[in-house]
């Protein structure tokens, strides 16, 4: 029989896994048990919804058999089994769900992060075994198949004999090396401990034959040995356990076991309520974004159980988009088992649970923000963007829900602050919440537009994410204080002396500004005297709703053919030396004025992080100035 090759991508991934210096090789057992449990779940669920299947609880279990003589470890389940095609599809292809593209982006990281995360669970067994044999018989079929592989050189599938429905996995353990001892996976005591550690909550009994030695009666050193079948897991799912009995580690372990993420969650919450609707839930707030989080491939949702039976893997109706990062499960006895996806959407109970959960998550996040800022910042670093999208989407319908969770970098605190904290520090005569936009904190720090606001001692929020300004515009105000861009025309700062001066300059040099506006006719709406600049010569500001930053963001979006333009205004500092040069040029040398105007405009573009339209012309212009 010919060997089939793993798909090219799978092969690479498999190599990576086998050779990974992953220290917890033992997790393969957890992976196999978890697959076995899922397979039984599937049959169990089928039996509950299909009257034709007789279901007897005692017939559903997982068995672990260590065979010291042959150095083999077997994991057997009485689950739904796999057809020939399923064996091929499920075990012949590793790189499902984008695991490889993830790996490419994270080439520097060790294999650790991908193991089990993206459907490579089964393959983790190659960390402990040279040869893996899978014998499976699917429910309702007479035929059984044997899948066998020694790792990267491919796999084979053949018909074989098997009496009962289910799957048997046989691991031929690797030879011990100086560093690694694989014999431990044959040791009953060690196996028992591993099950306790990782798979205790599995709902089905995990059976193992355990050798019991007893001192012979009347003897001091002679033992009677007998073998006893034991159930080595407690079978109580963690969410059914009493919160007081559980430690943080238990929740973290469950998070890992469930492959909710490859990070450590920053917070978990265990809810159990008996109200209008009763349900139990464990929810996690992750620390890091999954690799596909900000893509449309990412699927939000919580696992949904009905009295301990899994009815849906990712129930998206339980989470609003803005909390799509939350992981976990919900178990409710109020939900009907054979409810269809379509019906579920309209289910009143489910809606109530979803509403409840939403409020709970917000509460948890606020608490984290107050009590554990460091972890909140980590969380916010990863998912703040999603919250801001949440503010912006649905026409701002979720503003109230989300505004307290937002944070922006503060010019004063030099770290992210909440809007509430900003308000609490507002200076007496300050009317607005000021913000500046740019691609990084370092760039905004240097923006000329911030000069006047900063001089007044007002705190400025730095908006560095492309979504930020859109979110802020949607908010409009926070606790009755309006947001104001440092680039907006009216800063709302009373500075009579300065304003009067600007107006006089504007009037007395009316023609100069008109001339400059004509020179930059297709580029800016107007050239004006600046009221906000203190030491810098020029800056760009905007009139109207579309800011320069928004123009940048909108035009960077794909399929945006109709270029959106902000109404730009070039502001000139009347107190700067350059102003004198401009007036002089206006009077004596129109060519020079044109040269100066263009150079200043391009400088303002550069400060904004906008591209100079004609860099060659710009550098030639600079040379002209140098040569004088
Ligand atoms: P994951 O469990 O994350 O999907 P695995 O590589 O562990 O990834 O398993 C791939 C698939 O193979 C599973 O989704 C399941 O359909 C199937 N499978 C694995 N083990 C078993 C088993 N013991 N019984 C039935 N199907 C199984």
Boltz pocket constraint, residues with backbone or C-beta under 6 A from the ligand:
constraints:
  - pocket:
      binder: B
      contacts: [[A, 31], [A, 32], [A, 35], [A, 36], [A, 39], [A, 77], [A, 79], [A, 80], [A, 81], [A, 82], [A, 86], [A, 90], [A, 91], [A, 116], [A, 117], [A, 118], [A, 119], [A, 120], [A, 121], [A, 122], [A, 123], [A, 167]]
      max_distance: 6.0
